[in-house]
Structure formats: structure tokens, C-alpha cells
Amino acid sequence: MINWGMIGCGSVTELKSGPAFNKVGNSRLAAVMRRDPVLAEDYAARHNVPKFYTNADDLINDSEINAVYIATPPGSHAEYAIKVLEAGKPVYIEKPMALNYRECEEINKASEKYNLPVFVAYYRRSLPGFRIIRDLIEKGEIGRVRFVQIRLFKYLSEDEKKGNLPWRVMPEISGGGHFFDLASHQLDFLDFLFGPVQSVGSVALNQAGLYSAEDFVSAGFVFPENIAASGTWCFTVAPGIDTDSLEFYGEKGIIKTSTFSFDPIVLINENGRREFVNERPENIQYYLIEQVVKSLTTGSEVVSTGVSAARTSWVMDEVVREYYSK
């Protein structure tokens, strides 16, 4: 039985991840940690978790806990992950893996030192719809992939307009702006499909002037076998024109879908047009957590590890390197 301890009880854990630890076989959420004792107790009560802590070290060193999920903002991932590994326990980390690529390397070095696995919550690698995309590409339904085009446009929140900034646009906590939080999923999925990015070219800007992080990114990437990808991310568009588009162009056709909206997957090739359901599980991390638990109990492989996730952090660092070097 994997008895999980969870550090951080924010919104991501309410539905996306937290309940899945109790739904997967041979797994249970045994303890949670949040600094505020009232909120920690409340989360534990609502999710039927037997223990709660207000200090991360106490949870990490709980002898009953044999694996830890880190669900805090990225700025504390490396500190907590290394402590978990030092305590002799495997760790599952929210994405992005850490504040930057250097911190990812530090986590992976600790993983090697203590011979313990690190897993990262890039769960799109395990979702049924995204597996359909991979299968279609591998079966040659669009022939050789020529290029991928990503577009993600979002409007400013009322809090951002008023200066009540979320941690996701504070680089010292998140690593960058919304690009780090959202594009990381897209770039990691492309790594899963095609392998590590070979080269990066980019422009990162702040156009609205409401915070210090980038709010616009345009970037191009080259993957193995000369597969190209380009993306445009803007987080200051007008309401009503937000866009979530993910398109794969091949020599024989196209696959069209979204990253976050779970739109149907559309395949157009010489055989016509077909649609596939892009399933959104109730607990979106369920399939990846199931893989992680199976790996910890049987030694099977997991699609998202510290090694693969660090590559995504490297790519994001490269994209914004010039912006933050000014």
C-alpha cells in the first residue's frame, strides 16, 4: 500500500489530483500539510484524510508515509523534493517540476544519489485523448509530421487588472508568467510525441505592463527528424476571443484539437474527416497517479519522470532567457 503524504492543499488538489490518490488501487492519501491549521484540518475532513500537519518536515518524516506528493507553487518544489528524497521516499511533483532547469537538475541529482524515483504531474501524457493523438501519429494517419502549431490566448482577470496578482505571474514563485504554468503542458506533450527539443528561437514581451513577468510569447522549436513547431501565447487579449488550438500538420493530413478545452480530436486525411472523443476524467491526474502507484509497487515504467520534466523546464528557460537577462 502506498500511503501518500501531500504538501500543499491548493485548488489543484481539490478535484484534479487529491481524490485520485484514494481511488487508485493500493493507494491512499494518509496525510496532508498546509501552513494554516484551520485550512489543513478542513481539507483533511472534507477529503477523509486521517492526518494533517502544518509543517512539511513533520509530514515528510512521518514513518507511516512512504511517498510524497508536492502540490505547492514551483518556488518550493526543489526544497521539498530534495528533503523527501533525503528521507528515503519517492516523490511526485506538480508541474512545472521546479522554478527553473537548474533546480530540476538538483532534484534529479538527489534522485540518483538516493536511488529513488521522481515523477512529475505532466498528466497529459497519460490521458486517453492525448494517447489517441499519439496513436494516430504513430499509425501514419497524417504521414510524416511536418509541423505543429500552438495558439493559446487568454484575457486578463479582474484581479490582474486591479493589481491583485496571482502567484502564477510572480517569477520568483512560478518561474515566469502564465506561459510557465500553461505552455509547460503543451511543450511537455510535444516532447512525449517527438523527443527532446533540438533548438529554440523566441520573443518574449510584456505588453500590458501589469506585472513584471512576460505576458506574450512567440516561439519556434525544432524536434528530431526536422519536425518543427511554433507557438503564440498571449494572456492579455479581449474577453471573448480567447483561443486554445493545437494542430498537427503532416504530409497526408491534419489533426486538430485543444490542450485545455478538451475539444473533440479532428482527423482530416485522404480518407475524409473523423472525430474522436477527447475524454476529460473527473480527476484529471487519475491515470498518471495510477501509473505512479503501479510503478512504486511493481517497478513498471511511468511516462512522466524527473528526467523528462527537466527537459521541458530547459525549453521554457530558453524561451524567456533573453527577456529575463535584460
Backbone torsions as a table, in degrees:
resi	resn	phi	psi	omega
1	MET	NA	130.1	175.2
2	ILE	-92.1	114.0	178.1
3	ASN	-96.7	104.2	-174.1
4	TRP	-84.9	141.2	164.5
5	GLY	-109.9	140.5	-177.2
6	MET	-121.5	123.1	177.9
7	ILE	-99.9	114.3	-175.5
8	GLY	101.7	131.8	-178.1
9	CYS	-130.1	41.2	-178.4
10	GLY	-76.5	-171.7	-173.2
11	SER	-60.9	-32.9	-178.6
12	VAL	-61.4	-26.0	-175.5
13	THR	-88.7	-13.4	-174.9
14	GLU	-65.0	-43.4	-177.2
15	LEU	-130.4	-39.6	-173.9
16	LYS	-64.2	-41.3	-172.4
17	SER	-125.7	-52.5	-170.9
18	GLY	-45.9	-55.7	-177.4
19	PRO	-63.0	-25.0	-177.2
20	ALA	-65.1	-29.6	-178.7
21	PHE	-64.2	-26.1	177.2
22	ASN	-92.1	-14.8	-179.1
23	LYS	-89.6	-29.5	179.2
24	VAL	-72.1	140.5	177.9
25	GLY	-63.4	148.9	179.6
26	ASN	60.2	31.3	-176.6
27	SER	-147.1	145.1	171.7
28	ARG	-154.2	149.2	174.8
29	LEU	-87.7	106.9	-170.7
30	ALA	-96.0	-23.3	-178.6
31	ALA	-159.2	148.6	176.1
32	VAL	-129.7	158.6	179.3
33	MET	-133.0	132.4	171.1
34	ARG	-148.6	142.5	-174.6
35	ARG	-62.8	-38.0	179.8
36	ASP	-78.9	114.6	-175.5
37	PRO	-62.9	-33.6	179.5
38	VAL	-66.7	-44.8	-179.8
39	LEU	-69.9	-36.2	178.1
40	ALA	-63.7	-46.4	179.9
41	GLU	-65.3	-38.9	179.5
42	ASP	-62.8	-45.6	179.7
43	TYR	-61.8	-46.5	-179.3
44	ALA	-59.4	-41.9	-178.9
45	ALA	-66.8	-43.9	-177.2
46	ARG	-69.3	-27.9	-177.0
47	HIS	-108.3	13.0	177.3
48	ASN	55.6	45.0	177.5
49	VAL	-98.0	125.4	-171.9
50	PRO	-67.1	-28.6	-176.0
51	LYS	-132.7	150.0	173.1
52	PHE	-138.4	152.2	-179.6
53	TYR	-131.3	161.3	172.2
54	THR	-113.9	0.1	179.6
55	ASN	-128.2	126.4	-176.1
56	ALA	-64.1	-37.6	-179.1
57	ASP	-61.5	-35.9	179.8
58	ASP	-65.5	-40.6	177.5
59	LEU	-67.2	-46.3	-177.6
60	ILE	-58.8	-37.3	-175.8
61	ASN	-93.8	5.7	174.3
62	ASP	-65.3	121.4	-175.1
63	SER	-65.7	-21.3	178.9
64	GLU	-76.3	-26.6	-177.3
65	ILE	-80.4	125.4	178.7
66	ASN	-119.4	7.7	171.7
67	ALA	-160.4	148.5	-174.4
68	VAL	-129.3	136.1	175.0
69	TYR	-106.2	124.3	-179.6
70	ILE	-102.5	113.2	-175.5
71	ALA	-121.1	31.9	176.5
72	THR	-90.9	171.2	171.6
73	PRO	-59.7	156.9	-172.7
74	PRO	-57.9	-25.9	-177.1
75	GLY	-59.5	-22.1	179.9
76	SER	-110.1	2.4	-176.7
77	HIS	-59.2	-48.5	-175.4
78	ALA	-63.0	-45.9	-179.6
79	GLU	-57.1	-50.6	-177.6
80	TYR	-69.4	-42.2	-177.6
81	ALA	-61.1	-43.1	-179.2
82	ILE	-67.3	-37.6	176.3
83	LYS	-62.7	-40.7	179.0
84	VAL	-62.9	-45.1	-179.9
85	LEU	-65.1	-40.1	177.6
86	GLU	-62.6	-29.2	178.4
87	ALA	-81.2	-0.2	176.4
88	GLY	84.3	27.4	-176.3
89	LYS	-126.9	141.9	175.0
90	PRO	-68.6	159.8	-174.1
91	VAL	-136.2	141.5	176.1
92	TYR	-119.0	121.0	-169.3
93	ILE	-115.6	137.9	172.3
94	GLU	-61.9	156.8	176.8
95	LYS	-91.4	157.6	-16.8
96	PRO	-57.2	158.6	-172.4
97	MET	-58.8	-36.3	-178.9
98	ALA	-159.5	-174.7	-177.4
99	LEU	-65.7	-33.4	-178.2
100	ASN	-159.9	177.1	-177.1
101	TYR	-64.6	-37.1	179.7
102	ARG	-58.5	-43.1	178.8
103	GLU	-67.8	-34.6	175.4
104	CYS	-59.8	-43.3	178.5
105	GLU	-60.8	-39.2	179.7
106	GLU	-64.1	-41.3	177.5
107	ILE	-63.2	-45.3	-177.9
108	ASN	-67.2	-33.0	175.2
109	LYS	-65.1	-40.2	176.4
110	ALA	-65.7	-37.4	177.1
111	SER	-59.8	-44.0	178.5
112	GLU	-67.6	-42.3	-177.6
113	LYS	-60.5	-43.1	-175.7
114	TYR	-98.9	2.4	177.3
115	ASN	53.9	49.6	-179.2
116	LEU	-130.1	145.8	-176.6
117	PRO	-79.6	150.9	172.8
118	VAL	-122.5	129.6	177.5
119	PHE	-121.0	149.8	-177.2
120	VAL	-131.0	142.6	-169.0
121	ALA	-79.4	49.2	169.3
122	TYR	-87.3	76.4	-167.9
123	TYR	-77.0	-12.5	177.1
124	ARG	-62.2	-24.9	176.0
125	ARG	-60.2	-22.3	-175.4
126	SER	-111.7	-5.1	-176.8
127	LEU	-73.8	141.3	-176.5
128	PRO	-54.7	-45.0	-178.6
129	GLY	-63.0	-41.9	-179.2
130	PHE	-72.8	-26.2	171.9
131	ARG	-68.6	-34.2	176.5
132	ILE	-61.8	-43.8	178.4
133	ILE	-58.9	-45.5	179.8
134	ARG	-62.1	-43.0	-179.9
135	ASP	-63.2	-42.0	179.8
136	LEU	-61.7	-41.4	179.0
137	ILE	-67.6	-45.1	-178.1
138	GLU	-66.3	-29.4	178.8
139	LYS	-81.8	-2.5	177.5
140	GLY	78.3	22.7	-176.8
141	GLU	-63.9	-24.7	174.6
142	ILE	-118.2	16.3	-178.2
143	GLY	69.0	-157.2	178.0
144	ARG	-67.9	131.1	179.2
145	VAL	-70.7	129.4	177.6
146	ARG	-94.1	-51.1	179.8
147	PHE	-158.2	162.6	178.5
148	VAL	-122.4	139.4	178.7
149	GLN	-124.6	125.0	179.8
150	ILE	-114.3	135.0	171.1
151	ARG	-135.5	125.7	177.9
152	LEU	-138.4	110.2	-179.2
153	PHE	-122.2	130.6	177.9
154	LYS	-134.9	153.6	-179.5
155	TYR	-94.2	159.9	179.6
156	LEU	-66.8	139.9	174.6
157	SER	-78.1	160.7	177.9
158	GLU	-62.9	-36.2	177.9
159	ASP	-62.3	-42.6	179.6
160	GLU	-63.6	-39.8	178.7
161	LYS	-63.2	-32.6	-177.9
162	LYS	-89.0	-3.8	-179.2
163	GLY	88.9	5.8	175.6
164	ASN	-88.7	82.7	-166.9
165	LEU	-80.5	134.1	174.0
166	PRO	-74.1	156.6	-178.6
167	TRP	-61.9	-21.7	-177.6
168	ARG	-66.7	-14.0	176.1
169	VAL	-111.7	17.7	176.3
170	MET	-108.1	101.7	-173.1
171	PRO	-55.5	-30.6	-179.5
172	GLU	-69.6	-16.3	179.0
173	ILE	-109.0	-38.0	-173.1
174	SER	-104.0	-18.5	-175.8
175	GLY	100.5	-24.3	-179.8
176	GLY	-175.2	-143.8	177.5
177	GLY	-100.3	-154.5	178.6
178	HIS	-58.9	-25.3	177.6
179	PHE	-54.3	-43.7	-178.0
180	PHE	-66.1	-37.2	-177.7
181	ASP	-73.7	-41.6	-170.6
182	LEU	-101.1	-48.5	-178.5
183	ALA	-64.2	-23.3	179.2
184	SER	-58.0	-38.6	177.0
185	HIS	-61.0	-44.4	-175.9
186	GLN	-68.3	-46.7	-178.6
187	LEU	-66.5	-36.6	178.2
188	ASP	-67.2	-38.0	178.7
189	PHE	-65.1	-38.2	176.7
190	LEU	-65.5	-36.5	174.1
191	ASP	-60.4	-40.6	178.5
192	PHE	-62.9	-39.5	-178.2
193	LEU	-76.1	-44.0	-166.3
194	PHE	-118.1	-11.5	-176.5
195	GLY	100.0	-177.3	-173.8
196	PRO	-65.2	141.8	173.7
197	VAL	-59.7	135.7	-179.7
198	GLN	-94.0	-33.9	178.9
199	SER	-153.7	155.8	-175.6
200	VAL	-135.2	137.0	169.7
201	GLY	-133.8	139.4	-171.6
202	SER	-158.4	161.7	168.1
203	VAL	-130.5	128.4	175.9
204	ALA	-125.7	132.5	-175.2
205	LEU	-136.7	162.0	164.7
206	ASN	-116.7	111.7	-173.8
207	GLN	-98.9	-31.2	-175.9
208	ALA	-90.3	-22.6	177.3
209	GLY	71.1	23.3	-177.5
210	LEU	-93.8	-14.7	176.4
211	TYR	-156.7	172.3	-173.0
212	SER	-81.3	-23.3	-177.1
213	ALA	-72.3	161.8	174.4
214	GLU	-63.1	141.5	174.4
215	ASP	-121.3	-0.7	175.0
216	PHE	-140.2	133.9	177.7
217	VAL	-138.5	133.7	168.4
218	SER	-125.7	127.0	-174.2
219	ALA	-145.8	151.1	175.0
220	GLY	-125.1	147.0	-175.2
221	PHE	-137.2	149.0	172.7
222	VAL	-120.5	127.6	178.3
223	PHE	-105.2	171.3	175.3
224	PRO	-52.0	153.6	-179.1
225	GLU	63.9	27.0	176.4
226	ASN	58.7	29.1	172.6
227	ILE	-77.9	126.5	-178.7
228	ALA	-102.3	154.6	174.5
229	ALA	-144.2	145.9	174.1
230	SER	-137.3	151.0	-179.3
231	GLY	-143.9	146.8	172.0
232	THR	-127.8	125.2	-179.7
233	TRP	-124.7	122.0	177.7
234	CYS	-134.2	130.5	-174.6
235	PHE	-115.8	25.2	-179.2
236	THR	-137.3	26.9	180.0
237	VAL	-77.6	169.0	178.7
238	ALA	-72.3	148.1	175.8
239	PRO	-56.2	140.8	177.9
240	GLY	96.5	-12.6	177.2
241	ILE	-117.6	19.6	175.5
242	ASP	-62.5	145.9	-171.0
243	THR	-138.6	140.6	176.9
244	ASP	-140.9	96.3	-173.0
245	SER	-131.0	132.2	177.4
246	LEU	-133.8	115.6	-173.5
247	GLU	-130.1	134.4	178.7
248	PHE	-114.3	117.5	-178.7
249	TYR	-103.7	126.0	178.6
250	GLY	-121.9	176.0	-179.1
251	GLU	-67.7	-17.6	-176.9
252	LYS	-122.2	1.3	-178.2
253	GLY	171.6	-166.3	-176.3
254	ILE	-143.0	146.7	170.8
255	ILE	-118.0	127.2	-177.3
256	LYS	-124.4	134.3	176.0
257	THR	-162.2	-159.1	176.8
258	SER	-130.9	169.8	177.2
259	THR	-96.1	-41.9	-171.2
260	PHE	-114.1	-18.8	-175.5
261	SER	-88.8	-11.4	-179.2
262	PHE	56.0	41.4	173.1
263	ASP	-66.4	156.4	176.1
264	PRO	-55.4	150.0	176.4
265	ILE	-88.1	123.5	-177.5
266	VAL	-109.4	125.7	175.3
267	LEU	-112.4	125.3	175.4
268	ILE	-124.7	118.9	177.0
269	ASN	-147.2	-164.3	-175.9
270	GLU	-62.5	-17.5	178.7
271	ASN	-92.9	5.0	178.9
272	GLY	107.3	-153.2	-175.4
273	ARG	-115.2	131.2	176.0
274	ARG	-131.9	149.9	176.7
275	GLU	-119.5	146.2	177.8
276	PHE	-129.1	141.4	178.3
277	VAL	-69.2	133.0	176.8
278	ASN	-102.5	87.4	-171.6
279	GLU	-64.0	135.3	172.9
280	ARG	-114.7	105.5	-179.9
281	PRO	-64.2	155.4	177.8
282	GLU	-58.4	-45.0	175.6
283	ASN	-110.4	101.3	-164.8
284	ILE	-65.0	-21.5	179.0
285	GLN	-91.9	3.4	-173.7
286	TYR	-53.2	-50.9	-173.5
287	TYR	-64.7	-37.3	178.8
288	LEU	-72.5	-41.3	177.0
289	ILE	-61.6	-38.2	176.5
290	GLU	-60.2	-42.2	176.5
291	GLN	-61.8	-44.0	-178.3
292	VAL	-62.2	-46.4	180.0
293	VAL	-62.6	-43.0	178.5
294	LYS	-61.7	-39.7	178.1
295	SER	-63.7	-42.3	-178.3
296	LEU	-69.4	-24.0	-178.2
297	THR	-99.8	-24.7	-176.6
298	THR	-126.1	-11.3	-178.9
299	GLY	85.6	10.6	-179.9
300	SER	-71.3	167.0	-176.2
301	GLU	-80.9	155.6	176.3
302	VAL	-124.7	140.6	-173.1
303	VAL	-75.9	-18.9	-178.4
304	SER	-125.9	110.9	-176.8
305	THR	-121.8	175.7	175.5
306	GLY	-60.6	-33.4	-179.4
307	VAL	-67.9	-49.2	-179.5
308	SER	-67.9	-40.1	-177.9
309	ALA	-66.9	-33.6	178.3
310	ALA	-63.6	-34.0	178.0
311	ARG	-61.7	-40.4	178.8
312	THR	-64.6	-39.7	177.0
313	SER	-64.6	-37.0	176.7
314	TRP	-60.8	-45.0	180.0
315	VAL	-60.8	-46.4	-179.1
316	MET	-63.8	-40.5	176.4
317	ASP	-59.0	-41.2	179.5
318	GLU	-65.0	-39.2	-178.2
319	VAL	-60.8	-41.6	-174.4
320	VAL	-103.6	7.2	-174.0
321	ARG	-55.3	-49.6	-176.8
322	GLU	-65.4	-38.2	-179.4
323	TYR	-59.6	-45.1	-175.4
324	TYR	-86.5	-5.5	178.0
325	SER	-90.1	-5.1	-179.5
326	LYS	-70.8	NA	NA
